Amino acid sequence: MQVVVDMNKCQDHGQCVFAAPDVFRFDDDGRLAYAAEVDETLRGDVEEAADVCPLQAIRIEG
């Protein structure tokens, strides 16, 4: 499963980090970092992260 974040929309609110910590995190500069390819078992967490993103910057492909 592919995770895509529109980094032009993302403002690093971090709701995704709480919803799916195995996929999303903050880097050393406080910017969002994420795994672009994740196992299907994490789909529920990623879907929740996409739902709670205030800017709807996250989408799932595949």
N, C-alpha and C positions, 0 to 999 in steps of 0.2 A: 504494500500500500504506500502511495506517495503522499507526503504532507507538503503543502505549499503555503508559504506565508508571504503575503504582499508586504514587503518591508517598506514600501512607500506609504502604506496605510498604518502599519504598526507603530504604536507610540509607547511600547514597552510597559503597558499597564500590568502585565504579569498574571492575568487571570488564567491564561493557558498553563502557566507554570504550576499553579495550584491544582488545576484540573487533570493535567497529564505530566507529572514530573519526570516520567521515564522518557518523554519525548522533547519537552521544552525546558529550557533553563536560561539563566542569565550568564553571560560571559563575564570576564574580569573587568570589562568596561561598563557593565550594567546594561548591555544591549541583549536583546533576545537572540538565543541560539537554539537550534532545533535539529532533530534527526529527520532528514528528508525521506528516508526509506525506513519504514517501521513494520514490525510484524503485525499480521492481521489481528492477533489477540489484543492489541492495543486500540483497536478501532473505536470502541465505546468511549475510552478516555479522550481520544482525539476528537471525536464527534462532540463530546461535552466541551472541550476546549474551544472548538469552533463556535459552539452555541454561546458561550459566555464571553467571547471576544467582543468588547464594546465597539470595535470598528469593523467587525466581520472581515478580518484580514486573513483568516485561515480557511483553507479548503482542502478537501481530500480528493485525490485522484486514484482511481483503481480500487 
